Amino acid sequence: MPQVRVIDADGEMIGIMPTRDALSRAFSAGLDLLEISPTAEPPVAKILDYGKFKYEQQKKRNEARKKQKVIEIKEVKVRPGTGEHDFMTKAKAVQSFLEEGDKVKVSLRFKGREVAHQDLGYKMMERIREATADIAKAEQRPRLENRQMIMILAPTKTRETK
């Protein structure tokens, strides 16, 4: 690249000049010449302190990482014959997970001949879905995989984090 468009350390446009002159300007200022936009015609280069530039980039990445929320998938296991009190306890657990902003995988395991009564499993899953209908939506409807029925619930609105 014989010529580059040069921007100085303050962000001021210097203009188009030969690469050698741009490098000597950066060197005389005790800074580096960094190619910002190689696809532009002519390429854009900026005079700056490369160490400070890398530090600022790392800070921006860390700040972005802090702001993102990792959504976990919590699992609650039930059985077709789960009693009323146990069911209410599991439903409260599902509700608390959803309120925290996590997705919930509800798995229902059939043992022995229970698999012949899949309708009981669907009813149990439907009860859980109805118990959490105000704060969650079924991301994945109940479906049977071998001897296990799985449903995934996702929170309808995520809680604001401070």
MODELLER restraints for C-alpha pairs under 7 A, 6 or more apart:
rsr = mdl.restraints
at = mdl.atoms
rsr.add(forms.Gaussian(group=physical.xy_distance, feature=features.Distance(at['CA:2:A'], at['CA:18:A']), mean=5.68, stdev=0.5))
rsr.add(forms.Gaussian(group=physical.xy_distance, feature=features.Distance(at['CA:2:A'], at['CA:19:A']), mean=5.82, stdev=0.5))
rsr.add(forms.Gaussian(group=physical.xy_distance, feature=features.Distance(at['CA:3:A'], at['CA:16:A']), mean=6.59, stdev=0.5))
rsr.add(forms.Gaussian(group=physical.xy_distance, feature=features.Distance(at['CA:3:A'], at['CA:17:A']), mean=5.41, stdev=0.5))
rsr.add(forms.Gaussian(group=physical.xy_distance, feature=features.Distance(at['CA:3:A'], at['CA:18:A']), mean=4.17, stdev=0.5))
rsr.add(forms.Gaussian(group=physical.xy_distance, feature=features.Distance(at['CA:3:A'], at['CA:19:A']), mean=5.18, stdev=0.5))
rsr.add(forms.Gaussian(group=physical.xy_distance, feature=features.Distance(at['CA:3:A'], at['CA:42:A']), mean=6.49, stdev=0.5))
rsr.add(forms.Gaussian(group=physical.xy_distance, feature=features.Distance(at['CA:4:A'], at['CA:16:A']), mean=5.50, stdev=0.5))
rsr.add(forms.Gaussian(group=physical.xy_distance, feature=features.Distance(at['CA:4:A'], at['CA:17:A']), mean=5.73, stdev=0.5))
rsr.add(forms.Gaussian(group=physical.xy_distance, feature=features.Distance(at['CA:4:A'], at['CA:18:A']), mean=6.19, stdev=0.5))
rsr.add(forms.Gaussian(group=physical.xy_distance, feature=features.Distance(at['CA:4:A'], at['CA:19:A']), mean=5.84, stdev=0.5))
rsr.add(forms.Gaussian(group=physical.xy_distance, feature=features.Distance(at['CA:4:A'], at['CA:42:A']), mean=5.36, stdev=0.5))
rsr.add(forms.Gaussian(group=physical.xy_distance, feature=features.Distance(at['CA:4:A'], at['CA:43:A']), mean=5.13, stdev=0.5))
rsr.add(forms.Gaussian(group=physical.xy_distance, feature=features.Distance(at['CA:4:A'], at['CA:44:A']), mean=5.74, stdev=0.5))
rsr.add(forms.Gaussian(group=physical.xy_distance, feature=features.Distance(at['CA:4:A'], at['CA:45:A']), mean=6.39, stdev=0.5))
rsr.add(forms.Gaussian(group=physical.xy_distance, feature=features.Distance(at['CA:5:A'], at['CA:15:A']), mean=5.37, stdev=0.5))
rsr.add(forms.Gaussian(group=physical.xy_distance, feature=features.Distance(at['CA:5:A'], at['CA:16:A']), mean=4.20, stdev=0.5))
rsr.add(forms.Gaussian(group=physical.xy_distance, feature=features.Distance(at['CA:5:A'], at['CA:17:A']), mean=6.50, stdev=0.5))
rsr.add(forms.Gaussian(group=physical.xy_distance, feature=features.Distance(at['CA:5:A'], at['CA:42:A']), mean=6.13, stdev=0.5))
rsr.add(forms.Gaussian(group=physical.xy_distance, feature=features.Distance(at['CA:5:A'], at['CA:43:A']), mean=6.09, stdev=0.5))
rsr.add(forms.Gaussian(group=physical.xy_distance, feature=features.Distance(at['CA:5:A'], at['CA:44:A']), mean=4.71, stdev=0.5))
rsr.add(forms.Gaussian(group=physical.xy_distance, feature=features.Distance(at['CA:5:A'], at['CA:45:A']), mean=6.06, stdev=0.5))
rsr.add(forms.Gaussian(group=physical.xy_distance, feature=features.Distance(at['CA:6:A'], at['CA:13:A']), mean=6.31, stdev=0.5))
rsr.add(forms.Gaussian(group=physical.xy_distance, feature=features.Distance(at['CA:6:A'], at['CA:14:A']), mean=5.46, stdev=0.5))
rsr.add(forms.Gaussian(group=physical.xy_distance, feature=features.Distance(at['CA:6:A'], at['CA:15:A']), mean=5.49, stdev=0.5))
rsr.add(forms.Gaussian(group=physical.xy_distance, feature=features.Distance(at['CA:6:A'], at['CA:16:A']), mean=6.13, stdev=0.5))
rsr.add(forms.Gaussian(group=physical.xy_distance, feature=features.Distance(at['CA:6:A'], at['CA:22:A']), mean=6.92, stdev=0.5))
rsr.add(forms.Gaussian(group=physical.xy_distance, feature=features.Distance(at['CA:6:A'], at['CA:44:A']), mean=6.07, stdev=0.5))
rsr.add(forms.Gaussian(group=physical.xy_distance, feature=features.Distance(at['CA:6:A'], at['CA:45:A']), mean=5.07, stdev=0.5))
rsr.add(forms.Gaussian(group=physical.xy_distance, feature=features.Distance(at['CA:6:A'], at['CA:46:A']), mean=5.66, stdev=0.5))
rsr.add(forms.Gaussian(group=physical.xy_distance, feature=features.Distance(at['CA:7:A'], at['CA:13:A']), mean=4.53, stdev=0.5))
rsr.add(forms.Gaussian(group=physical.xy_distance, feature=features.Distance(at['CA:7:A'], at['CA:14:A']), mean=5.48, stdev=0.5))
rsr.add(forms.Gaussian(group=physical.xy_distance, feature=features.Distance(at['CA:7:A'], at['CA:45:A']), mean=6.33, stdev=0.5))
rsr.add(forms.Gaussian(group=physical.xy_distance, feature=features.Distance(at['CA:7:A'], at['CA:46:A']), mean=4.65, stdev=0.5))
rsr.add(forms.Gaussian(group=physical.xy_distance, feature=features.Distance(at['CA:7:A'], at['CA:47:A']), mean=6.25, stdev=0.5))
rsr.add(forms.Gaussian(group=physical.xy_distance, feature=features.Distance(at['CA:8:A'], at['CA:14:A']), mean=6.49, stdev=0.5))
rsr.add(forms.Gaussian(group=physical.xy_distance, feature=features.Distance(at['CA:8:A'], at['CA:46:A']), mean=5.88, stdev=0.5))
rsr.add(forms.Gaussian(group=physical.xy_distance, feature=features.Distance(at['CA:8:A'], at['CA:47:A']), mean=4.96, stdev=0.5))
rsr.add(forms.Gaussian(group=physical.xy_distance, feature=features.Distance(at['CA:9:A'], at['CA:47:A']), mean=5.19, stdev=0.5))
rsr.add(forms.Gaussian(group=physical.xy_distance, feature=features.Distance(at['CA:9:A'], at['CA:48:A']), mean=5.10, stdev=0.5))
rsr.add(forms.Gaussian(group=physical.xy_distance, feature=features.Distance(at['CA:23:A'], at['CA:33:A']), mean=6.14, stdev=0.5))
rsr.add(forms.Gaussian(group=physical.xy_distance, feature=features.Distance(at['CA:26:A'], at['CA:32:A']), mean=5.45, stdev=0.5))
rsr.add(forms.Gaussian(group=physical.xy_distance, feature=features.Distance(at['CA:26:A'], at['CA:33:A']), mean=5.88, stdev=0.5))
rsr.add(forms.Gaussian(group=physical.xy_distance, feature=features.Distance(at['CA:26:A'], at['CA:47:A']), mean=5.68, stdev=0.5))
rsr.add(forms.Gaussian(group=physical.xy_distance, feature=features.Distance(at['CA:31:A'], at['CA:47:A']), mean=6.41, stdev=0.5))
rsr.add(forms.Gaussian(group=physical.xy_distance, feature=features.Distance(at['CA:31:A'], at['CA:48:A']), mean=5.39, stdev=0.5))
rsr.add(forms.Gaussian(group=physical.xy_distance, feature=features.Distance(at['CA:31:A'], at['CA:49:A']), mean=5.00, stdev=0.5))
rsr.add(forms.Gaussian(group=physical.xy_distance, feature=features.Distance(at['CA:32:A'], at['CA:47:A']), mean=5.62, stdev=0.5))
rsr.add(forms.Gaussian(group=physical.xy_distance, feature=features.Distance(at['CA:32:A'], at['CA:48:A']), mean=5.35, stdev=0.5))
rsr.add(forms.Gaussian(group=physical.xy_distance, feature=features.Distance(at['CA:32:A'], at['CA:49:A']), mean=5.66, stdev=0.5))
rsr.add(forms.Gaussian(group=physical.xy_distance, feature=features.Distance(at['CA:32:A'], at['CA:50:A']), mean=6.07, stdev=0.5))
rsr.add(forms.Gaussian(group=physical.xy_distance, feature=features.Distance(at['CA:33:A'], at['CA:45:A']), mean=6.36, stdev=0.5))
rsr.add(forms.Gaussian(group=physical.xy_distance, feature=features.Distance(at['CA:33:A'], at['CA:46:A']), mean=5.61, stdev=0.5))
rsr.add(forms.Gaussian(group=physical.xy_distance, feature=features.Distance(at['CA:33:A'], at['CA:47:A']), mean=4.62, stdev=0.5))
rsr.add(forms.Gaussian(group=physical.xy_distance, feature=features.Distance(at['CA:33:A'], at['CA:48:A']), mean=6.41, stdev=0.5))
rsr.add(forms.Gaussian(group=physical.xy_distance, feature=features.Distance(at['CA:34:A'], at['CA:45:A']), mean=5.36, stdev=0.5))
rsr.add(forms.Gaussian(group=physical.xy_distance, feature=features.Distance(at['CA:34:A'], at['CA:46:A']), mean=5.21, stdev=0.5))
rsr.add(forms.Gaussian(group=physical.xy_distance, feature=features.Distance(at['CA:34:A'], at['CA:47:A']), mean=6.32, stdev=0.5))
rsr.add(forms.Gaussian(group=physical.xy_distance, feature=features.Distance(at['CA:35:A'], at['CA:44:A']), mean=5.99, stdev=0.5))
rsr.add(forms.Gaussian(group=physical.xy_distance, feature=features.Distance(at['CA:35:A'], at['CA:45:A']), mean=4.15, stdev=0.5))
rsr.add(forms.Gaussian(group=physical.xy_distance, feature=features.Distance(at['CA:35:A'], at['CA:46:A']), mean=6.35, stdev=0.5))
rsr.add(forms.Gaussian(group=physical.xy_distance, feature=features.Distance(at['CA:36:A'], at['CA:44:A']), mean=5.54, stdev=0.5))
rsr.add(forms.Gaussian(group=physical.xy_distance, feature=features.Distance(at['CA:36:A'], at['CA:45:A']), mean=5.23, stdev=0.5))
rsr.add(forms.Gaussian(group=physical.xy_distance, feature=features.Distance(at['CA:36:A'], at['CA:46:A']), mean=6.53, stdev=0.5))
rsr.add(forms.Gaussian(group=physical.xy_distance, feature=features.Distance(at['CA:37:A'], at['CA:43:A']), mean=5.73, stdev=0.5))
rsr.add(forms.Gaussian(group=physical.xy_distance, feature=features.Distance(at['CA:37:A'], at['CA:44:A']), mean=5.02, stdev=0.5))
rsr.add(forms.Gaussian(group=physical.xy_distance, feature=features.Distance(at['CA:37:A'], at['CA:45:A']), mean=7.00, stdev=0.5))
rsr.add(forms.Gaussian(group=physical.xy_distance, feature=features.Distance(at['CA:38:A'], at['CA:44:A']), mean=6.45, stdev=0.5))
rsr.add(forms.Gaussian(group=physical.xy_distance, feature=features.Distance(at['CA:71:A'], at['CA:102:A']), mean=5.42, stdev=0.5))
rsr.add(forms.Gaussian(group=physical.xy_distance, feature=features.Distance(at['CA:71:A'], at['CA:103:A']), mean=6.89, stdev=0.5))
rsr.add(forms.Gaussian(group=physical.xy_distance, feature=features.Distance(at['CA:72:A'], at['CA:102:A']), mean=5.27, stdev=0.5))
rsr.add(forms.Gaussian(group=physical.xy_distance, feature=features.Distance(at['CA:72:A'], at['CA:103:A']), mean=6.23, stdev=0.5))
rsr.add(forms.Gaussian(group=physical.xy_distance, feature=features.Distance(at['CA:73:A'], at['CA:102:A']), mean=5.97, stdev=0.5))
rsr.add(forms.Gaussian(group=physical.xy_distance, feature=features.Distance(at['CA:73:A'], at['CA:103:A']), mean=4.74, stdev=0.5))
rsr.add(forms.Gaussian(group=physical.xy_distance, feature=features.Distance(at['CA:73:A'], at['CA:104:A']), mean=5.40, stdev=0.5))
rsr.add(forms.Gaussian(group=physical.xy_distance, feature=features.Distance(at['CA:73:A'], at['CA:105:A']), mean=6.52, stdev=0.5))
rsr.add(forms.Gaussian(group=physical.xy_distance, feature=features.Distance(at['CA:74:A'], at['CA:102:A']), mean=6.81, stdev=0.5))
rsr.add(forms.Gaussian(group=physical.xy_distance, feature=features.Distance(at['CA:74:A'], at['CA:103:A']), mean=6.21, stdev=0.5))
rsr.add(forms.Gaussian(group=physical.xy_distance, feature=features.Distance(at['CA:74:A'], at['CA:104:A']), mean=4.77, stdev=0.5))
rsr.add(forms.Gaussian(group=physical.xy_distance, feature=features.Distance(at['CA:74:A'], at['CA:105:A']), mean=6.02, stdev=0.5))
rsr.add(forms.Gaussian(group=physical.xy_distance, feature=features.Distance(at['CA:75:A'], at['CA:104:A']), mean=5.60, stdev=0.5))
rsr.add(forms.Gaussian(group=physical.xy_distance, feature=features.Distance(at['CA:75:A'], at['CA:105:A']), mean=4.63, stdev=0.5))
rsr.add(forms.Gaussian(group=physical.xy_distance, feature=features.Distance(at['CA:75:A'], at['CA:106:A']), mean=5.83, stdev=0.5))
rsr.add(forms.Gaussian(group=physical.xy_distance, feature=features.Distance(at['CA:76:A'], at['CA:105:A']), mean=6.29, stdev=0.5))
rsr.add(forms.Gaussian(group=physical.xy_distance, feature=features.Distance(at['CA:76:A'], at['CA:106:A']), mean=4.97, stdev=0.5))
rsr.add(forms.Gaussian(group=physical.xy_distance, feature=features.Distance(at['CA:76:A'], at['CA:107:A']), mean=6.34, stdev=0.5))
rsr.add(forms.Gaussian(group=physical.xy_distance, feature=features.Distance(at['CA:77:A'], at['CA:106:A']), mean=5.92, stdev=0.5))
rsr.add(forms.Gaussian(group=physical.xy_distance, feature=features.Distance(at['CA:77:A'], at['CA:107:A']), mean=4.92, stdev=0.5))
rsr.add(forms.Gaussian(group=physical.xy_distance, feature=features.Distance(at['CA:77:A'], at['CA:108:A']), mean=5.80, stdev=0.5))
rsr.add(forms.Gaussian(group=physical.xy_distance, feature=features.Distance(at['CA:78:A'], at['CA:107:A']), mean=6.28, stdev=0.5))
rsr.add(forms.Gaussian(group=physical.xy_distance, feature=features.Distance(at['CA:78:A'], at['CA:108:A']), mean=4.86, stdev=0.5))
rsr.add(forms.Gaussian(group=physical.xy_distance, feature=features.Distance(at['CA:78:A'], at['CA:109:A']), mean=6.91, stdev=0.5))
rsr.add(forms.Gaussian(group=physical.xy_distance, feature=features.Distance(at['CA:79:A'], at['CA:108:A']), mean=5.20, stdev=0.5))
rsr.add(forms.Gaussian(group=physical.xy_distance, feature=features.Distance(at['CA:79:A'], at['CA:109:A']), mean=5.66, stdev=0.5))
rsr.add(forms.Gaussian(group=physical.xy_distance, feature=features.Distance(at['CA:79:A'], at['CA:110:A']), mean=6.83, stdev=0.5))
rsr.add(forms.Gaussian(group=physical.xy_distance, feature=features.Distance(at['CA:80:A'], at['CA:108:A']), mean=6.97, stdev=0.5))
rsr.add(forms.Gaussian(group=physical.xy_distance, feature=features.Distance(at['CA:80:A'], at['CA:120:A']), mean=5.91, stdev=0.5))
rsr.add(forms.Gaussian(group=physical.xy_distance, feature=features.Distance(at['CA:80:A'], at['CA:121:A']), mean=5.33, stdev=0.5))
rsr.add(forms.Gaussian(group=physical.xy_distance, feature=features.Distance(at['CA:80:A'], at['CA:124:A']), mean=6.64, stdev=0.5))
rsr.add(forms.Gaussian(group=physical.xy_distance, feature=features.Distance(at['CA:91:A'], at['CA:128:A']), mean=6.18, stdev=0.5))
rsr.add(forms.Gaussian(group=physical.xy_distance, feature=features.Distance(at['CA:91:A'], at['CA:131:A']), mean=6.78, stdev=0.5))
rsr.add(forms.Gaussian(group=physical.xy_distance, feature=features.Distance(at['CA:94:A'], at['CA:104:A']), mean=6.62, stdev=0.5))
rsr.add(forms.Gaussian(group=physical.xy_distance, feature=features.Distance(at['CA:95:A'], at['CA:132:A']), mean=6.25, stdev=0.5))
rsr.add(forms.Gaussian(group=physical.xy_distance, feature=features.Distance(at['CA:97:A'], at['CA:104:A']), mean=6.92, stdev=0.5))
rsr.add(forms.Gaussian(group=physical.xy_distance, feature=features.Distance(at['CA:98:A'], at['CA:104:A']), mean=6.93, stdev=0.5))
rsr.add(forms.Gaussian(group=physical.xy_distance, feature=features.Distance(at['CA:98:A'], at['CA:136:A']), mean=6.98, stdev=0.5))
rsr.add(forms.Gaussian(group=physical.xy_distance, feature=features.Distance(at['CA:98:A'], at['CA:154:A']), mean=6.96, stdev=0.5))
rsr.add(forms.Gaussian(group=physical.xy_distance, feature=features.Distance(at['CA:98:A'], at['CA:155:A']), mean=5.30, stdev=0.5))
rsr.add(forms.Gaussian(group=physical.xy_distance, feature=features.Distance(at['CA:101:A'], at['CA:155:A']), mean=6.10, stdev=0.5))
rsr.add(forms.Gaussian(group=physical.xy_distance, feature=features.Distance(at['CA:101:A'], at['CA:158:A']), mean=5.36, stdev=0.5))
rsr.add(forms.Gaussian(group=physical.xy_distance, feature=features.Distance(at['CA:101:A'], at['CA:159:A']), mean=6.26, stdev=0.5))
rsr.add(forms.Gaussian(group=physical.xy_distance, feature=features.Distance(at['CA:102:A'], at['CA:155:A']), mean=7.00, stdev=0.5))
rsr.add(forms.Gaussian(group=physical.xy_distance, feature=features.Distance(at['CA:103:A'], at['CA:153:A']), mean=5.78, stdev=0.5))
rsr.add(forms.Gaussian(group=physical.xy_distance, feature=features.Distance(at['CA:103:A'], at['CA:154:A']), mean=4.65, stdev=0.5))
rsr.add(forms.Gaussian(group=physical.xy_distance, feature=features.Distance(at['CA:103:A'], at['CA:155:A']), mean=6.50, stdev=0.5))
rsr.add(forms.Gaussian(group=physical.xy_distance, feature=features.Distance(at['CA:104:A'], at['CA:152:A']), mean=5.68, stdev=0.5))
rsr.add(forms.Gaussian(group=physical.xy_distance, feature=features.Distance(at['CA:104:A'], at['CA:153:A']), mean=5.14, stdev=0.5))
rsr.add(forms.Gaussian(group=physical.xy_distance, feature=features.Distance(at['CA:104:A'], at['CA:154:A']), mean=6.53, stdev=0.5))
rsr.add(forms.Gaussian(group=physical.xy_distance, feature=features.Distance(at['CA:105:A'], at['CA:150:A']), mean=6.91, stdev=0.5))
rsr.add(forms.Gaussian(group=physical.xy_distance, feature=features.Distance(at['CA:105:A'], at['CA:151:A']), mean=5.83, stdev=0.5))
rsr.add(forms.Gaussian(group=physical.xy_distance, feature=features.Distance(at['CA:105:A'], at['CA:152:A']), mean=4.46, stdev=0.5))
rsr.add(forms.Gaussian(group=physical.xy_distance, feature=features.Distance(at['CA:105:A'], at['CA:153:A']), mean=6.39, stdev=0.5))
rsr.add(forms.Gaussian(group=physical.xy_distance, feature=features.Distance(at['CA:106:A'], at['CA:150:A']), mean=5.80, stdev=0.5))
rsr.add(forms.Gaussian(group=physical.xy_distance, feature=features.Distance(at['CA:106:A'], at['CA:151:A']), mean=5.22, stdev=0.5))
rsr.add(forms.Gaussian(group=physical.xy_distance, feature=features.Distance(at['CA:106:A'], at['CA:152:A']), mean=6.14, stdev=0.5))
rsr.add(forms.Gaussian(group=physical.xy_distance, feature=features.Distance(at['CA:107:A'], at['CA:148:A']), mean=6.65, stdev=0.5))
rsr.add(forms.Gaussian(group=physical.xy_distance, feature=features.Distance(at['CA:107:A'], at['CA:149:A']), mean=5.65, stdev=0.5))
rsr.add(forms.Gaussian(group=physical.xy_distance, feature=features.Distance(at['CA:107:A'], at['CA:150:A']), mean=4.58, stdev=0.5))
rsr.add(forms.Gaussian(group=physical.xy_distance, feature=features.Distance(at['CA:107:A'], at['CA:151:A']), mean=6.53, stdev=0.5))
rsr.add(forms.Gaussian(group=physical.xy_distance, feature=features.Distance(at['CA:108:A'], at['CA:121:A']), mean=6.91, stdev=0.5))
rsr.add(forms.Gaussian(group=physical.xy_distance, feature=features.Distance(at['CA:108:A'], at['CA:148:A']), mean=5.62, stdev=0.5))
rsr.add(forms.Gaussian(group=physical.xy_distance, feature=features.Distance(at['CA:108:A'], at['CA:149:A']), mean=5.03, stdev=0.5))
rsr.add(forms.Gaussian(group=physical.xy_distance, feature=features.Distance(at['CA:108:A'], at['CA:150:A']), mean=6.46, stdev=0.5))
rsr.add(forms.Gaussian(group=physical.xy_distance, feature=features.Distance(at['CA:109:A'], at['CA:147:A']), mean=6.14, stdev=0.5))
rsr.add(forms.Gaussian(group=physical.xy_distance, feature=features.Distance(at['CA:109:A'], at['CA:148:A']), mean=4.56, stdev=0.5))
rsr.add(forms.Gaussian(group=physical.xy_distance, feature=features.Distance(at['CA:109:A'], at['CA:149:A']), mean=6.47, stdev=0.5))
rsr.add(forms.Gaussian(group=physical.xy_distance, feature=features.Distance(at['CA:110:A'], at['CA:147:A']), mean=5.33, stdev=0.5))
rsr.add(forms.Gaussian(group=physical.xy_distance, feature=features.Distance(at['CA:110:A'], at['CA:148:A']), mean=6.06, stdev=0.5))
rsr.add(forms.Gaussian(group=physical.xy_distance, feature=features.Distance(at['CA:115:A'], at['CA:147:A']), mean=6.55, stdev=0.5))
rsr.add(forms.Gaussian(group=physical.xy_distance, feature=features.Distance(at['CA:122:A'], at['CA:142:A']), mean=6.95, stdev=0.5))
rsr.add(forms.Gaussian(group=physical.xy_distance, feature=features.Distance(at['CA:125:A'], at['CA:142:A']), mean=6.79, stdev=0.5))
rsr.add(forms.Gaussian(group=physical.xy_distance, feature=features.Distance(at['CA:135:A'], at['CA:155:A']), mean=5.87, stdev=0.5))
rsr.add(forms.Gaussian(group=physical.xy_distance, feature=features.Distance(at['CA:135:A'], at['CA:156:A']), mean=5.65, stdev=0.5))
rsr.add(forms.Gaussian(group=physical.xy_distance, feature=features.Distance(at['CA:136:A'], at['CA:153:A']), mean=6.15, stdev=0.5))
rsr.add(forms.Gaussian(group=physical.xy_distance, feature=features.Distance(at['CA:136:A'], at['CA:154:A']), mean=5.45, stdev=0.5))
rsr.add(forms.Gaussian(group=physical.xy_distance, feature=features.Distance(at['CA:136:A'], at['CA:155:A']), mean=4.34, stdev=0.5))
rsr.add(forms.Gaussian(group=physical.xy_distance, feature=features.Distance(at['CA:136:A'], at['CA:156:A']), mean=4.88, stdev=0.5))
rsr.add(forms.Gaussian(group=physical.xy_distance, feature=features.Distance(at['CA:137:A'], at['CA:153:A']), mean=5.69, stdev=0.5))
rsr.add(forms.Gaussian(group=physical.xy_distance, feature=features.Distance(at['CA:137:A'], at['CA:154:A']), mean=5.60, stdev=0.5))
rsr.add(forms.Gaussian(group=physical.xy_distance, feature=features.Distance(at['CA:137:A'], at['CA:155:A']), mean=6.44, stdev=0.5))
rsr.add(forms.Gaussian(group=physical.xy_distance, feature=features.Distance(at['CA:137:A'], at['CA:156:A']), mean=6.07, stdev=0.5))
rsr.add(forms.Gaussian(group=physical.xy_distance, feature=features.Distance(at['CA:138:A'], at['CA:152:A']), mean=5.98, stdev=0.5))
rsr.add(forms.Gaussian(group=physical.xy_distance, feature=features.Distance(at['CA:138:A'], at['CA:153:A']), mean=4.54, stdev=0.5))
rsr.add(forms.Gaussian(group=physical.xy_distance, feature=features.Distance(at['CA:138:A'], at['CA:154:A']), mean=6.35, stdev=0.5))
rsr.add(forms.Gaussian(group=physical.xy_distance, feature=features.Distance(at['CA:139:A'], at['CA:152:A']), mean=5.49, stdev=0.5))
rsr.add(forms.Gaussian(group=physical.xy_distance, feature=features.Distance(at['CA:139:A'], at['CA:153:A']), mean=5.35, stdev=0.5))
rsr.add(forms.Gaussian(group=physical.xy_distance, feature=features.Distance(at['CA:139:A'], at['CA:154:A']), mean=5.86, stdev=0.5))
rsr.add(forms.Gaussian(group=physical.xy_distance, feature=features.Distance(at['CA:140:A'], at['CA:151:A']), mean=5.47, stdev=0.5))
rsr.add(forms.Gaussian(group=physical.xy_distance, feature=features.Distance(at['CA:140:A'], at['CA:152:A']), mean=4.94, stdev=0.5))
rsr.add(forms.Gaussian(group=physical.xy_distance, feature=features.Distance(at['CA:140:A'], at['CA:153:A']), mean=6.92, stdev=0.5))
rsr.add(forms.Gaussian(group=physical.xy_distance, feature=features.Distance(at['CA:141:A'], at['CA:151:A']), mean=5.34, stdev=0.5))
rsr.add(forms.Gaussian(group=physical.xy_distance, feature=features.Distance(at['CA:141:A'], at['CA:152:A']), mean=6.94, stdev=0.5))
rsr.add(forms.Gaussian(group=physical.xy_distance, feature=features.Distance(at['CA:142:A'], at['CA:149:A']), mean=6.23, stdev=0.5))
rsr.add(forms.Gaussian(group=physical.xy_distance, feature=features.Distance(at['CA:142:A'], at['CA:150:A']), mean=5.32, stdev=0.5))
rsr.add(forms.Gaussian(group=physical.xy_distance, feature=features.Distance(at['CA:142:A'], at['CA:151:A']), mean=4.41, stdev=0.5))
rsr.add(forms.Gaussian(group=physical.xy_distance, feature=features.Distance(at['CA:143:A'], at['CA:149:A']), mean=5.37, stdev=0.5))
rsr.add(forms.Gaussian(group=physical.xy_distance, feature=features.Distance(at['CA:143:A'], at['CA:150:A']), mean=5.56, stdev=0.5))
rsr.add(forms.Gaussian(group=physical.xy_distance, feature=features.Distance(at['CA:143:A'], at['CA:151:A']), mean=6.72, stdev=0.5))
rsr.add(forms.Gaussian(group=physical.xy_distance, feature=features.Distance(at['CA:144:A'], at['CA:150:A']), mean=6.50, stdev=0.5))
